[in-house]
Amino acid sequence: MPAPTPFTSASAMIRRRLLQSTRTRGGASSGPSRWTSPGHEETPKGLLFNRTPPPPGQSRKWEDWELPCYVTSFLTIVILGVGLNAKPDLTIETWAHEKALERLKMENSLAASTGATTTTTDNNNNNSDNGDNVEDVPHSECLLAVCTSEGHVKVYRPPFCDFCSEWIEVVNVSERLFEYLQCTEFQGTGTPLEFSKRNASDEIDSVAKPKKKSLKTVPENDMLPVISADQYATRSAVLSSIVVSWSPLLHDIHATVSLLAVGGKSGKISLWRFYAPDCYTIEGGKIPSAVKFVGFLEAHNSWVTTISWLSFSVNSSNPQILLVTGSSDGSVKVWLGDYHKLIKSTEVDQNVFILLKEVITVNVVPVSVLSVTVHVQCSSKMLSAIGKGSGSFEIWLCDISSKEFNKLGSYDAHDYIVTGLAWAFGGRCLYSCSQDNLVRSWILRDRCLDEVPVHMPHNNNSSSASDDVYDSCLGAAVSPGNLVVATVHCFDVEKLNRMYEGRVLRAAIEYHWIGGLHVDICLNRPVPFYTEELSGLAEKDLTNWGSNIIWSLNQYQCLDRPLVLLDIILALLDFKVSMPRYVEHLLIKWISLSFPGFHTDLPNEKTLLQVSSSLSGVPSRMLHLLNIICRRVMLAQLDADEITRISSEVQNTKGECCSMDEQVTKWIAILGSSERELRERLVGFSFCASQTSKSRPGATPFQTGHWYPVGLAQMEQWIALNNDHVRGELKSIASEVTNEKRCSAVESCSYCSASVPFESPEFGLCQGKTSGSGSNDKRHKLSRCAVSMQVCPSIPLWFCVCCHRVAFRLAPDPLFRMSSSQFDSDFVTKSLSRAVSSKPLCPYCGILLQRRQPDFLVSPLPV
């Protein structure tokens, strides 16, 4: 007998242990197990589910669970069979095939409706003018052009809804460009499309009756475009965009436009014209603003890497627009545009720009960035800074009138590619940044650049990242007032905390104060600045700050420049904390230097007293600057309601207010005099416009895009209330206007329908309903329109973040261009012909009005 193996012994032991531990159903006694004993069934029943057979001669009855089980099973099979068979085909192959068939159907319909390619192009252009419109945009038509990493370009506008933060797409430029090239059969980008021979009607039938099954394989007889690999690469390069750039506003008698230049990989630049709307509205209506394709510019033979615009106004009758382009092949070209053709051309024109000069020819070093500006000492010369991929940049001086181009020098400023160049102070200062994370400052002296140190900002906030975590600098920009330069940096991921900072931080913006640089700014009448209160700054630095701030304020005398004074206000507020007398002295010197009729040799106290009584000859733009500075700097500790209350007290007490400081009272008196001067100009222009429009035959009130005076009755009442302070000229103008067709002076409350008497141009109090006891209910305080002085209706209103006034009418454009308060017939007649509300501007601050935002939302500060 063979010896048992270890495996056999182990299995026998386990079997014995299991048999000993097995218990029977009747108790704990040992015996045959219920699980191991043989069964009692002798033969199987032979029925479904091993059911018990019925007795002989009887039919089996269904149990209560069988019918629901059978019905449910049958319905499940039917639903699954039908549902899976009718499931839509969502594969990417079917979707792409259907899209291709739709585009081919559209091409066939266009080809059938037009006889030639040129006719198709014209029809497409007409459709662009009539059908493709941009919705009305609040906040003065602010548009944002975005170029994605995939080469697509889209234009967005801010959200209209108060509670929405997502920008709204206005137009897909890449899609519009593809539609144009498709209609022209990609002329100029390769050979035209070639199709397989198939009848167009068969194609329409195949689109109208798609197959239900998956179309993963395309039949050979389908009509698909046949292009070569070179044609595909060429067309892809035309449609792949790299850089976008907005032009300055181009003004004409009939229109105001802005051009968008889109540079691509093919070396071509597509030009798009965006029209400014005829009028603006705060409500939710749609006011069209057309977008039109202007044409192509064959700029370079390689990728267009950078584009810059520059507008010249040497001669107002012959304005000029320049376009400077750089390419990856190292070439830089300067183009002169046909100003009037860029505005008025109705057809696609490929010859709107002519080449002035190829500044840099083709070389191995690509061009990365451009920055151009008008020379501060000669308005016909252009300063151009050209950054390269090698880390160097070149400076060129271009005389546009004589077409002379002189190279001022080349500077090896960085070790890596130059990513940003920005001119400041009219071309006197240049800032450069690179991927080496360096920001360098340069001063232009005697046609040569000298480097000066950049004062890095010191931030005590522990939550902000330190400078050593930056990996590179991506770009630089100078503020509108030329007092701050902003640089964009990306982070070094290895130096961030991956658990916290690495998940949140992507890039950072640094702000550098540059107002203390000595850039040789020459004022018309140089004066010494008050430097007795020194707060850690040298006397030279304070003098430089004063000269630069006054120079920045004087730059806003140009009427085409929007009032964006954020950097100037922040600088003045910072100085005011430690040196209030320096700020006051600086502003008084600015008034004496810039306002006509003032002298710099007068003491500060006499200058302040002279301001309130000598504003009739000051331009409206200067009054707007004065009002902004008074409210935001000198009276920053007071809110709008307090300023209104104190101003009325000062006017009633003839310049005295016991509850306020003497200096504050003086600045409130100056603010009140300035705003009263602007209100008189608005009222006088309204009366003159009403009188002139009635004398003109065929004048149509409330014509779209044209301004018409309203609220004349309220203006008459305001003149009556301020009879002692209003000039006699305005009284005579108001007395000449007849009472015909005038709006009623009786106004009602929008809440209780009670009458609202005219007591103040800022607000009105209704009389309230009379109760049974003879007393009046609660009186409602209603805001009045800042333009018409009428009670504002219960609709969304324009809001000024500076003076906190509201308006539902817009002020006329000539009000912001008045040089004095004189109203003659010639001025009114000429102004009324172009008295349009081109932009929603505050008549007392000159800044852009906004749709009023809730208090808990972040609101931008345009000043």
C-alpha positions in Angstrom: 0.0 0.0 0.0 1.6 3.3 -1.0 2.3 5.9 1.7 -0.2 8.8 1.8 0.9 12.1 0.4 0.8 15.2 2.5 -2.0 16.7 0.3 -4.2 13.5 0.9 -3.6 13.6 4.6 -4.5 17.3 4.8 -7.7 16.9 2.8 -8.8 13.9 5.0 -8.3 15.9 8.1 -10.3 18.8 6.9 -13.1 16.5 5.9 -13.3 15.0 9.4 -13.3 18.3 11.0 -16.2 19.5 8.8 -18.2 16.4 9.5 -17.8 16.7 13.2 -18.8 20.3 13.3 -21.9 19.8 11.1 -25.2 19.9 13.0 -28.5 18.4 12.0 -31.7 20.2 11.8 -33.3 18.5 14.8 -30.6 19.1 17.4 -27.0 18.9 18.2 -26.7 15.1 17.9 -24.3 13.7 15.4 -25.7 12.0 12.4 -26.2 12.4 8.7 -26.1 16.0 7.6 -28.9 17.7 5.8 -26.3 19.0 3.3 -24.6 15.7 2.7 -27.5 13.3 2.7 -29.1 12.2 -0.6 -32.3 13.9 -1.7 -35.9 12.6 -1.6 -36.8 13.5 -5.3 -36.9 10.3 -7.3 -37.6 11.8 -10.7 -37.7 15.4 -11.9 -41.0 17.0 -12.5 -40.2 18.2 -16.0 -41.9 21.6 -15.6 -40.7 25.2 -15.8 -39.1 26.4 -12.6 -39.6 22.8 -11.3 -43.2 23.5 -10.5 -45.5 20.9 -8.8 -47.6 19.2 -11.5 -51.4 19.5 -11.1 -53.5 16.5 -10.3 -54.6 14.3 -13.2 -57.6 15.8 -15.1 -57.1 19.3 -13.8 -55.4 22.3 -15.3 -52.7 24.2 -13.4 -53.7 27.5 -12.0 -51.2 30.5 -12.1 -49.8 31.7 -8.9 -50.2 35.4 -8.0 -46.7 36.3 -8.9 -46.5 34.8 -12.4 -48.7 37.3 -14.4 -46.8 40.5 -13.2 -43.5 38.8 -13.8 -44.4 37.8 -17.4 -45.9 41.2 -18.3 -42.9 43.1 -16.9 -40.4 40.9 -18.7 -42.2 41.3 -22.1 -42.4 45.1 -21.8 -38.7 45.3 -20.8 -37.8 43.4 -23.9 -39.9 45.6 -26.1 -38.7 48.9 -24.7 -35.0 47.9 -24.9 -35.4 46.6 -28.4 -37.2 49.7 -29.7 -35.1 52.2 -27.7 -31.7 50.8 -28.7 -32.8 50.7 -32.3 -34.0 54.3 -32.3 -31.0 55.7 -30.3 -29.5 58.7 -32.2 -26.1 58.4 -33.7 -23.8 60.7 -31.7 -20.5 59.6 -33.1 -18.0 62.2 -34.2 -17.9 60.7 -37.7 -21.6 61.2 -38.3 -21.5 64.8 -37.0 -18.6 65.7 -39.2 -20.2 64.2 -42.2 -23.5 66.0 -41.7 -21.6 69.3 -41.2 -19.7 68.7 -44.4 -23.0 68.1 -46.3 -24.5 71.2 -44.9 -21.6 73.4 -46.1 -21.6 71.8 -49.5 -25.4 72.5 -49.8 -24.8 76.1 -48.9 -22.0 76.4 -51.5 -24.2 74.9 -54.2 -27.1 77.3 -53.3 -24.7 80.3 -53.5 -23.3 79.1 -56.8 -26.7 78.6 -58.2 -28.0 82.0 -57.1 -25.0 84.0 -58.4 -23.5 83.9 -61.8 -19.9 84.7 -61.1 -17.5 84.8 -58.2 -17.3 88.6 -58.0 -21.1 88.8 -57.7 -21.0 86.4 -54.8 -18.4 88.5 -53.0 -20.5 91.6 -53.4 -23.6 89.9 -52.0 -21.6 88.7 -49.1 -20.5 92.2 -48.3 -24.0 93.6 -48.5 -25.1 90.9 -46.1 -22.4 92.0 -43.7 -23.7 95.5 -43.7 -27.4 94.6 -43.2 -27.6 91.3 -41.4 -24.6 90.9 -39.2 -25.0 93.5 -36.5 -23.6 94.0 -33.0 -25.9 94.5 -30.1 -25.9 97.7 -28.2 -23.2 97.8 -25.7 -23.3 99.7 -22.4 -20.4 101.6 -21.0 -19.6 103.3 -24.2 -19.3 100.4 -26.6 -16.4 98.7 -24.8 -15.3 95.8 -27.0 -12.6 93.1 -26.2 -10.9 91.2 -29.0 -9.4 87.8 -27.9 -7.0 85.6 -29.9 -7.0 82.1 -28.6 -4.1 79.6 -28.7 -6.0 77.7 -31.4 -5.8 80.8 -33.7 -9.4 81.8 -33.3 -10.4 85.5 -32.9 -13.6 86.6 -31.2 -14.9 89.9 -30.1 -16.8 90.3 -26.8 -18.7 93.0 -25.0 -19.4 93.5 -21.2 -22.5 91.9 -19.8 -25.6 94.1 -19.8 -27.3 92.4 -16.9 -26.3 93.6 -13.4 -25.9 90.2 -12.0 -23.9 88.6 -14.8 -20.1 88.5 -15.0 -19.6 86.6 -18.3 -18.7 88.7 -21.3 -21.0 88.2 -24.3 -19.7 87.2 -27.7 -20.4 89.9 -30.3 -18.9 88.4 -33.5 -16.7 85.4 -34.4 -14.0 87.0 -36.6 -12.5 83.7 -37.6 -15.9 82.3 -38.7 -16.7 85.5 -40.7 -13.3 85.2 -42.4 -13.9 81.6 -43.3 -17.3 82.5 -44.8 -15.8 85.2 -46.9 -13.0 83.0 -48.2 -15.5 80.2 -48.8 -17.7 82.5 -50.9 -14.6 83.7 -52.9 -13.5 80.0 -53.2 -10.2 80.9 -51.4 -8.9 83.1 -54.1 -5.4 84.2 -53.4 -4.8 81.3 -51.0 -4.4 78.5 -53.5 -6.3 76.8 -56.3 -10.1 76.8 -56.1 -12.1 73.9 -54.6 -12.6 70.9 -56.9 -15.6 68.6 -56.3 -16.3 65.1 -57.5 -18.9 64.9 -60.2 -22.3 64.6 -58.7 -25.6 66.3 -59.3 -26.5 69.0 -56.8 -30.1 67.7 -56.5 -28.8 64.4 -55.4 -26.8 66.1 -52.7 -29.8 67.9 -51.4 -31.8 64.7 -51.3 -29.0 63.0 -49.3 -29.1 65.9 -46.8 -32.9 65.9 -46.5 -33.1 62.1 -45.9 -30.2 61.1 -43.7 -29.6 57.5 -43.0 -30.5 56.2 -39.6 -27.5 53.9 -39.2 -24.1 55.2 -38.3 -22.3 56.9 -41.1 -18.8 56.0 -40.1 -17.7 55.4 -43.6 -18.2 58.0 -46.3 -19.4 56.7 -49.7 -17.1 57.4 -52.6 -19.8 59.2 -54.6 -20.4 61.9 -52.0 -19.5 65.4 -53.1 -16.6 66.4 -50.9 -13.9 69.0 -51.6 -10.7 67.7 -53.0 -7.6 69.8 -52.1 -4.0 69.0 -51.9 -1.8 69.0 -48.8 -0.2 72.3 -49.9 -3.6 73.9 -50.3 -4.7 72.7 -46.9 -1.6 74.1 -45.3 -2.0 77.5 -47.1 -5.7 77.9 -46.1 -5.0 76.8 -42.5 -2.3 79.5 -42.3 -4.7 82.1 -43.5 -7.3 81.2 -40.9 -4.8 80.8 -38.0 -4.5 84.1 -36.2 -1.6 85.1 -34.0 -2.0 88.8 -33.0 -4.8 91.4 -32.9 -4.7 95.1 -32.5 -7.3 97.9 -32.3 -6.8 101.2 -34.1 -7.5 104.6 -32.7 -11.0 106.0 -33.4 -11.3 107.3 -36.9 -13.7 110.3 -37.2 -15.6 111.4 -40.2 -18.7 113.6 -40.7 -20.8 110.6 -41.4 -19.4 107.9 -39.1 -17.0 107.0 -36.3 -15.2 103.7 -36.7 -12.4 101.6 -35.2 -10.4 99.1 -37.1 -9.3 95.7 -35.9 -6.2 94.3 -37.5 -5.8 90.5 -37.2 -2.4 89.0 -38.2 -2.0 85.4 -39.1 0.5 82.7 -39.9 0.3 83.4 -43.7 1.8 86.8 -43.3 -1.5 88.5 -44.2 -3.4 90.9 -42.1 -7.2 91.0 -42.2 -8.8 94.4 -41.5 -12.3 94.7 -39.9 -14.3 97.9 -39.4 -16.4 98.3 -36.3 -18.9 101.2 -36.5 -19.8 103.2 -33.4 -23.5 103.2 -32.7 -25.6 106.3 -33.6 -26.9 106.5 -30.0 -26.7 104.6 -26.7 -29.4 103.4 -24.4 -29.3 102.1 -20.9 -32.3 99.8 -21.5 -32.2 96.3 -23.0 -32.9 97.3 -26.6 -30.7 96.4 -29.5 -29.1 99.2 -31.4 -27.1 97.8 -34.4 -23.5 98.6 -34.9 -22.3 97.1 -38.2 -19.1 95.0 -38.6 -17.6 94.9 -42.0 -14.6 93.2 -43.6 -12.3 95.8 -45.2 -9.8 93.6 -46.9 -6.4 91.9 -46.7 -3.0 93.4 -46.4 -0.1 91.4 -47.9 2.3 92.4 -45.1 4.9 89.7 -44.9 5.9 86.3 -46.2 6.0 84.7 -42.7 4.1 84.9 -39.4 2.9 88.3 -38.3 4.0 88.5 -34.7 3.2 92.1 -33.7 1.0 95.1 -34.9 0.9 98.7 -33.8 -1.3 101.6 -34.9 -0.6 105.3 -34.7 -2.7 108.3 -35.6 -1.3 111.7 -36.8 -3.2 114.9 -36.6 -0.7 117.4 -38.0 -3.4 118.9 -40.3 -7.0 118.5 -39.1 -8.2 118.5 -42.7 -5.9 115.7 -43.6 -5.5 113.2 -40.8 -3.2 110.2 -41.2 -3.2 106.6 -39.9 -0.1 104.5 -39.7 0.2 100.7 -39.3 3.6 99.2 -38.2 4.0 95.4 -38.6 6.6 92.9 -37.5 7.2 89.3 -38.6 8.9 86.2 -37.5 11.2 86.6 -40.5 12.8 89.6 -38.9 11.3 92.3 -41.1 9.5 95.4 -39.9 7.3 97.6 -42.3 5.6 100.9 -41.9 2.3 101.3 -43.8 0.3 104.5 -44.5 -3.5 104.1 -44.7 -6.0 105.9 -46.8 -7.9 107.6 -44.0 -11.2 108.3 -45.8 -11.2 105.0 -47.7 -10.8 103.1 -44.4 -14.0 104.8 -43.2 -16.2 105.0 -46.3 -15.3 102.0 -48.5 -18.3 99.9 -49.2 -16.5 97.0 -51.0 -13.6 94.8 -50.1 -10.5 96.8 -51.0 -7.0 95.3 -51.0 -5.2 98.6 -51.5 -6.2 100.7 -48.5 -2.5 100.7 -47.3 0.7 101.7 -49.1 4.2 100.8 -48.0 6.2 103.7 -46.7 9.3 101.9 -45.7 10.7 98.5 -44.8 12.6 99.6 -41.8 14.2 96.2 -41.1 14.7 93.7 -43.9 14.4 89.9 -43.6 17.0 88.4 -41.2 17.3 85.4 -38.9 16.2 87.2 -35.7 12.4 87.4 -35.4 10.6 90.5 -34.2 8.7 90.0 -31.0 7.1 93.3 -30.0 6.6 96.9 -31.3 5.8 100.2 -29.6 5.2 103.4 -31.4 4.4 107.0 -30.3 4.4 110.5 -31.6 7.5 112.5 -30.8 6.7 115.0 -28.1 8.7 117.8 -29.7 7.5 117.2 -33.3 4.0 116.0 -34.1 5.1 114.8 -37.6 7.7 112.4 -36.2 7.2 108.9 -34.9 9.4 107.1 -32.4 9.5 103.3 -32.9 10.9 100.7 -30.5 11.4 97.2 -32.0 12.0 94.2 -29.7 13.6 91.1 -31.0 13.9 87.4 -30.1 17.6 87.8 -29.3 16.8 90.1 -26.3 17.9 93.3 -28.0 15.7 96.2 -29.3 16.2 99.0 -31.8 15.0 102.7 -31.7 14.0 104.4 -34.9 13.0 108.0 -35.5 10.6 108.4 -38.5 9.7 111.7 -40.2 6.4 110.9 -41.9 6.2 114.2 -43.8 9.6 113.7 -45.5 9.6 109.9 -45.2 13.0 109.9 -43.5 13.8 107.0 -41.3 16.9 107.2 -38.9 18.1 104.5 -36.6 19.0 106.0 -33.2 20.6 102.8 -31.8 20.5 99.2 -30.9 20.6 98.0 -27.3 21.4 94.5 -26.0 19.1 94.9 -23.0 18.1 91.4 -22.1 19.3 87.8 -22.4 16.0 86.4 -23.7 13.3 87.4 -26.0 11.9 90.9 -25.4 8.2 90.5 -24.5 7.2 94.1 -23.8 8.0 97.7 -24.8 6.1 100.8 -23.6 6.7 104.5 -24.2 5.9 107.1 -21.5 5.9 110.9 -21.2 5.5 111.5 -24.9 8.5 109.4 -26.0 10.9 110.7 -23.3 10.9 107.4 -21.4 10.9 103.7 -22.5 10.3 100.6 -20.5 11.4 97.1 -21.7 10.8 93.6 -20.2 11.8 90.1 -21.2 11.5 86.5 -20.4 14.5 86.9 -18.2 12.1 88.5 -15.7 13.9 91.9 -15.9 12.2 95.3 -16.2 14.4 98.1 -17.4 13.8 101.8 -17.7 15.4 104.1 -20.2 15.5 107.9 -20.7 15.8 109.3 -24.2 18.4 112.2 -24.2 20.0 113.6 -27.3 18.9 110.8 -29.5 20.4 108.2 -27.2 18.9 106.0 -24.4 20.3 106.1 -20.9 19.3 103.5 -18.4 17.8 104.6 -15.1 16.9 102.4 -12.1 13.3 101.1 -11.7 11.9 101.4 -8.2 10.3 98.1 -7.5 7.1 98.2 -5.4 7.3 97.2 -1.8 4.3 95.2 -0.7 3.8 94.4 3.0 0.9 92.0 2.3 2.0 88.6 3.5 -0.6 86.9 1.2 1.0 88.1 -2.0 3.8 86.3 -3.7 7.4 87.5 -3.4 9.4 88.6 -6.5 11.7 85.5 -6.4 8.8 83.2 -7.4 8.4 84.9 -10.8 9.7 83.0 -13.8 9.4 85.5 -16.6 7.8 88.8 -17.6 5.2 88.7 -20.3 4.4 92.3 -21.1 4.4 96.0 -19.9 1.9 98.8 -20.2 1.8 102.5 -19.1 -1.2 104.0 -17.4 -3.1 106.8 -19.2 -1.6 109.5 -17.0 1.9 108.1 -17.5 2.5 107.8 -13.7 2.4 104.0 -13.4 3.9 101.2 -15.4 2.3 97.7 -15.1 4.1 94.5 -15.8 2.7 91.0 -16.1 4.7 88.0 -14.6 4.1 84.3 -14.7 5.1 82.1 -11.7 7.8 79.5 -11.3 5.7 76.4 -10.4 8.6 74.8 -8.6 8.8 77.6 -6.1 5.1 77.7 -5.2 3.3 75.6 -2.7 1.6 73.0 -4.8 -1.1 72.4 -2.3 -2.3 76.0 -2.1 -0.5 78.6 -4.3 0.1 76.2 -7.2 -3.6 75.6 -7.6 -4.6 79.2 -7.6 -1.8 81.5 -8.8 -1.3 81.7 -12.6 0.1 85.2 -13.2 0.6 88.5 -11.3 0.5 92.2 -12.2 3.0 94.5 -10.6 2.6 98.3 -10.6 5.6 100.6 -10.5 5.3 104.4 -9.7 7.3 106.3 -12.3 6.1 109.8 -11.6 9.3 110.7 -9.7 11.6 110.3 -12.8 13.4 113.3 -14.1 12.4 113.3 -17.8 13.1 116.9 -18.7 9.5 118.0 -18.9 9.4 121.7 -19.7 6.2 123.5 -18.6 5.1 126.7 -20.3 5.7 128.7 -17.1 8.0 126.8 -14.7 7.2 127.5 -11.0 8.8 126.3 -7.8 6.8 123.7 -5.8 6.1 123.7 -2.1 8.6 121.3 -0.5 8.6 122.2 3.2 6.7 119.0 4.2 9.3 116.4 3.3 8.1 112.8 4.0 11.0 110.5 3.2 11.3 112.0 -0.3 14.0 114.3 -1.6 13.2 117.8 -2.7 14.2 116.8 -6.3 11.8 113.9 -6.3 8.9 116.1 -5.1 9.7 118.6 -7.8 9.7 115.8 -10.4 6.4 114.5 -9.2 4.9 117.9 -9.4 6.1 118.6 -12.9 5.0 115.2 -14.1 1.5 115.4 -12.6 0.9 118.8 -14.1 2.1 117.6 -17.5 -0.2 114.6 -17.2 -3.2 116.8 -16.4 -2.4 119.1 -19.3 -2.5 116.1 -21.7 -6.2 115.8 -21.1 -6.9 119.1 -22.7 -7.1 117.1 -25.9 -10.8 116.5 -26.4 -10.5 113.2 -28.1 -8.7 111.7 -25.0 -11.1 110.1 -22.5 -10.9 111.2 -18.9 -9.3 108.3 -17.1 -7.5 109.8 -14.1 -7.1 106.9 -11.8 -3.3 107.0 -11.5 -3.2 110.8 -11.0 -5.9 110.6 -8.3 -4.2 107.7 -6.4 -0.9 109.6 -6.5 -2.4 112.8 -5.1 -4.3 110.9 -2.4 -1.1 109.1 -1.3 0.7 112.5 -1.0 -2.3 114.0 0.8 -2.0 111.6 3.7 1.5 112.8 4.6 1.8 116.2 2.8 -1.6 117.8 2.4 -0.2 121.3 1.9 2.0 120.0 -0.9 -1.0 118.6 -2.8 -3.0 121.8 -2.4 0.0 123.9 -3.5 0.4 121.6 -6.5 -3.2 121.8 -7.6 -3.2 125.6 -7.2 -0.2 125.9 -9.4 -1.9 123.7 -12.0 -4.9 126.0 -12.0 -2.7 129.1 -12.4 -0.7 127.5 -15.2 -3.5 125.9 -17.2 -6.6 128.1 -16.7 -6.8 131.2 -18.9 -6.7 134.5 -17.2 -4.8 133.3 -14.1 -1.3 134.4 -12.9 1.3 132.3 -11.2 2.7 135.1 -9.1 -0.5 135.4 -7.0 -0.6 133.8 -3.5 -2.5 130.6 -3.1 -5.4 132.3 -1.2 -6.0 134.9 -3.8 -5.9 132.2 -6.6 -8.6 130.2 -4.8 -10.8 133.3 -4.5 -10.3 134.1 -8.1 -11.3 130.7 -9.3 -14.9 130.9 -8.2 -15.5 134.2 -10.1 -13.4 133.6 -13.3 -14.8 130.4 -14.8 -16.8 131.8 -17.7 -13.8 131.8 -20.0 -12.5 128.3 -19.0 -13.1 125.4 -21.5 -15.6 122.7 -20.4 -12.8 120.1 -20.4 -10.8 122.0 -17.8 -14.0 122.4 -15.7 -14.5 118.7 -15.8 -10.9 118.1 -14.6 -11.4 120.6 -11.8 -14.6 118.9 -10.6 -13.1 115.4 -10.6 -10.1 116.6 -8.6 -12.3 118.5 -6.1 -14.5 115.5 -5.4 -11.9 112.7 -5.6 -8.9 114.4 -3.9 -9.6 117.6 -2.0 -13.1 116.5 -0.8 -12.5 112.7 -0.7 -13.5 112.5 2.9 -17.1 113.7 2.1 -19.7 111.7 0.2 -21.9 113.2 -2.6 -24.9 114.0 -0.3 -22.7 115.8 2.2 -21.1 117.9 -0.6 -24.5 118.8 -2.0 -25.8 119.9 1.4 -22.7 121.9 2.3 -22.6 123.5 -1.1 -26.2 124.7 -0.7 -25.3 126.2 2.7 -22.2 127.9 1.3 -24.3 129.4 -1.5 -27.0 130.6 0.9 -24.4 132.1 3.3 -22.2 133.6 0.6 -19.2 131.4 1.1 -19.3 130.8 4.8 -20.0 127.5 6.7 -19.3 127.3 10.4 -19.5 123.5 10.6 -16.6 122.8 8.2 -13.0 123.7 7.9 -12.1 126.9 6.1 -10.0 125.1 3.4 -12.8 122.5 2.8 -15.3 125.3 2.5 -13.2 127.0 -0.2 -12.9 123.9 -2.3 -16.6 123.2 -2.0 -17.3 126.8 -3.1 -15.0 126.2 -6.1 -16.8 122.9 -6.9 -20.2 124.6 -6.7 -19.1 127.5 -9.0 -17.7 125.1 -11.5 -20.8 122.9 -11.6 -23.1 125.9 -11.8 -21.1 127.2 -14.8 -21.5 123.9 -16.6 -25.2 123.8 -15.7 -25.7 127.3 -17.2 -23.9 126.2 -20.4 -26.2 123.2 -20.6 -29.3 125.3 -20.0 -28.2 128.0 -22.4 -27.4 125.5 -25.2 -30.8 123.8 -24.7 -32.7 127.1 -25.1 -30.6 128.1 -28.1 -31.0 124.7 -29.7 -34.8 124.8 -29.1 -35.1 128.3 -30.7 -32.8 127.4 -33.6 -34.6 124.1 -34.4 -38.0 125.8 -34.5 -36.7 128.3 -37.0 -35.2 125.5 -39.3 -37.7 124.1 -41.7 -38.0 120.3 -41.8 -36.5 119.8 -38.3 -37.6 116.6 -36.8 -37.4 116.2 -33.0 -36.2 113.0 -31.4 -34.6 111.8 -34.6 -32.4 108.8 -34.0 -28.8 109.8 -33.4 -29.6 113.5 -33.0 -30.0 115.5 -29.8 -33.1 117.5 -29.0 -33.6 119.6 -25.8 -36.1 118.4 -23.2 -37.1 119.7 -19.8 -37.2 123.4 -20.8 -39.9 124.1 -18.2 -37.8 122.7 -15.4 -34.8 124.8 -16.7 -37.0 127.9 -16.6 -37.9 127.2 -13.0 -34.2 126.7 -12.1 -33.4 130.1 -13.6 -36.2 131.6 -11.5 -34.9 130.0 -8.3 -31.3 131.2 -9.0 -32.1 134.5 -10.4 -29.5 136.3 -8.3 -26.6 134.0 -9.4 -27.5 133.4 -13.1 -25.9 135.7 -15.7 -28.0 138.2 -17.6 -27.1 136.6 -21.0 -28.7 133.3 -20.0 -31.8 135.2 -18.7 -32.2 137.0 -22.0 -31.8 133.7 -24.0 -34.5 132.0 -21.9 -36.9 135.0 -22.2 -36.7 134.8 -26.0 -37.9 131.2 -26.2 -41.7 131.0 -26.7 -43.9 128.8 -24.7 -45.2 126.8 -27.6 -44.7 123.0 -27.7 -43.1 123.1 -24.3 -43.2 120.1 -21.9 -45.5 120.6 -18.9 -43.9 121.7 -15.6 -46.3 119.6 -13.6 -44.6 116.3 -12.7 -46.0 113.3 -10.8 -44.5 110.8 -8.4 -44.0 107.3 -9.9 -44.9 105.7 -6.6 -48.0 107.6 -5.4 -48.9 109.8 -8.4 -48.7 112.9 -6.2 -47.4 116.2 -7.7 -43.7 116.9 -7.5 -42.8 120.6 -7.3 -39.5 121.9 -8.6 -37.3 122.8 -5.6 -33.8 121.5 -6.6 -32.1 120.3 -9.8 -30.7 117.3 -7.9 -33.9 115.7 -6.5 -37.6 116.3 -5.9 -40.0 115.6 -3.0 -43.5 114.6 -3.9 -46.4 116.2 -2.0 -47.7 112.8 -0.8 -51.4 111.7 -0.7 -53.7 113.4 1.9 -55.1 110.9 4.4 -58.5 111.1 6.1 -57.1 113.1 9.0 -56.0 115.8 6.7 -52.2 115.1 7.0 -49.9 114.0 4.2 -48.5 110.5 4.0 -44.8 109.9 3.6 -43.2 112.0 0.9 -41.0 110.2 -1.7 -37.6 111.5 -2.6 -37.1 111.2 -6.3 -33.9 111.7 -8.3 -33.8 114.3 -11.1 -32.0 113.8 -14.4 -28.6 115.5 -14.5 -29.3 116.7 -18.1 -33.0 117.6 -18.3 -33.7 118.2 -14.6 -36.9 116.1 -15.0 -37.9 113.5 -12.5 -36.3 110.2 -13.4 -38.8 107.4 -14.3 -38.6 103.9 -12.8 -36.3 102.5 -15.4 -32.6 101.6 -15.5 -30.6 104.9 -15.3 -27.2 106.1 -16.3 -25.0 106.6 -13.2 -21.8 108.7 -12.6 -19.4 107.1 -10.1 -17.8 110.5 -9.4 -20.7 112.8 -8.6 -23.3 110.1 -8.1 -25.8 111.8 -10.3 -28.2 109.8 -12.5 -29.7 110.6 -15.9 -32.1 109.1 -18.4 -31.2 111.6 -21.2 -27.7 112.2 -22.6 -26.0 115.5 -22.9 -25.2 117.0 -26.4 -21.7 116.5 -27.7 -21.0 120.3 -28.2 -21.3 120.9 -24.5 -18.1 119.0 -23.9 -16.3 121.0 -26.5 -17.2 124.6 -25.4 -14.2 126.9 -24.9 -16.3 129.5 -23.0 -19.8 130.3 -22.0 -20.5 132.5 -25.0 -23.6 131.6 -27.1 -23.8 133.2 -30.5 -26.0 132.2 -33.4 -23.2 130.8 -35.5 -21.9 128.6 -32.8 -25.4 127.2 -32.0 -26.3 126.6 -35.7 -23.0 124.8 -36.4 -23.2 122.8 -33.1 -26.9 121.8 -33.6 -26.1 120.1 -36.9 -23.8 117.7 -35.1 -25.4 117.8 -31.7 -25.5 114.1 -31.2 -25.1 112.1 -28.0 -22.2 110.1 -29.3 -21.2 108.8 -25.9 -22.8 108.6 -22.5 -20.8 111.3 -20.6 -21.6 113.0 -17.4 -22.2 116.7 -18.1 -20.5 117.7 -14.8 -17.5 115.3 -14.7 -17.0 114.4 -18.3 -16.4 110.7 -17.5 -18.3 107.8 -19.0 -21.6 107.0 -17.4 -22.4 103.5 -16.4 -25.4 101.4 -15.7 -25.8 101.6 -12.0 -24.5 98.4 -10.2 -25.8 97.0 -6.9 -23.7 98.0 -3.9 -22.5 94.4 -3.3 -20.9 94.1 -6.7 -17.5 95.4 -7.6 -17.8 98.5 -9.8 -14.9 99.9 -11.9 -13.7 103.5 -11.3 -13.3 105.3 -14.6 -11.7 108.3 -12.9 
